[in-house]
Amino acid sequence: MEFEEMWSDRLKSLKGNAIREIFKLLANPNVVSFAGGFPTLGLLPKKEISAIANEILTGEDAEKILQYGGTEGYSPLLESGLNYAKRFGVQGEIKNTLVISGGQQGIDLMFKAFINKGDVVLVENPTYLACLHILKTYEGVAVGVDSDEDGINIEDLENKIKTYRPKIFYVVADFSNPTGKTLSLEKRKAICEITAKYGVIVIEDNPYGEIRFSGEKLPSIKSFDKTGNVVYVTSFSKTIAPGLRTGIAVGDERIIRKMTIGKQAVDVHTSNLSQAIVDLYLRRGLLQPHLKEIIPVYKSKKEAMYGAIQKYMPLDRVKFTNPDGGLFIWGEFFDKSVDLDKCFMDCVTKTDTAYVSGSSFFAKEGITNCLRLNYSNASIEQIENGIKKLGNYFKENL
Ligand SMILES: Cc1ncc(COP(=O)(O)O)c(C=O)c1O
């Protein structure tokens, strides 16, 4: 059958998410990948999760868990998940809370609720690539806002709001993906004020806030929200396990209701088993000891990568971020004509090392002089060797 003429307008010109496509290329086990954003294997809490799962499935509520559940979420998790969000100063009640199948679903449901064809969403320059991808599936238009060392440029945000009249501003305040940057306290407050003033909804996406190596934890943008225009989205993917596909959204009751209606049409509800596991994991206080175990490992990997960058990268031509947390370091060549898309395959073939080219993280096409490096999914030795090979490749070829 010929499908080309049959695809929906929404998806016909859409290519696969760049990173998902790279995974296919990286099936070769010899390739060291700095491309993904996976938690470190060996650190996922499988012993605790399997004990909890066993307890749930042999307990008296086992059939309740295996039955259909409410779209809003499993009641105990609505409570424990909301308490978890409160760690970042998020205010709300159960009626403001929705369990989502990962943070990515939170973004999807927000766009589903608000975005018509041609509607503008402001994003950071660069931003989380799946946000751009999801937006395209709703035929929305992403416009990038410039970024300083401490995140979004507030003046540019206000200018872009006035020029484009966006419905939504999407932002990762803590250890952003891809840059690892964190928004200062002043900027969090300013974002709240400006977006409230112009009636722009904010999606504050916070999957990495708990993965902090140094510096003080900052209150969320949502904690300064006086008008209900900020929707806070968080996820247990990076703190417990991504395969559980569980997260929490907190926002204005009317928005949460609309997201719930959207979710009914997608997956009915997040897996009850995942929800019950996450709930008991949180209630039993297992998260803090787990974070205490994983944070030093991520920190040492970040330090190994940043240290290797200092030794091997051509730093007269490229600068890198040195994040206080999260999973990513971002590099930017000063020469904008450097094309990291074009040399990607050649680089992987010659060095057996993969990065993600930065072009997929920008609202605007054609920015090819940046790259994202992930440090959580490689060993310290692989990080040292991989960065050395990448550095040499860049010195010789770019
Ligand atoms: C900024 C950001 N938001 C959301 C997600 C989605 O994660 P999940 O759907 O697994 O919660 C990710 C995952 O990498 C991310 O980096």
The ligand as an ORCA input file, in Angstrom:
! r2SCAN-3c Opt
* xyz 0 1
  C      14.001     18.324     30.159
  C      13.321     17.007     30.110
  N      11.998     16.968     30.275
  C      11.323     15.808     30.248
  C      11.979     14.626     30.037
  C      11.123     13.405     29.921
  O      11.410     12.425     30.753
  P      10.328     11.345     31.172
  O       9.207     11.394     30.199
  O      11.074     10.063     31.151
  O       9.905     11.773     32.524
  C      13.363     14.601     29.853
  C      14.078     13.343     29.595
  O      15.190     13.270     29.194
  C      14.051     15.834     29.897
  O      15.363     15.913     29.705
*
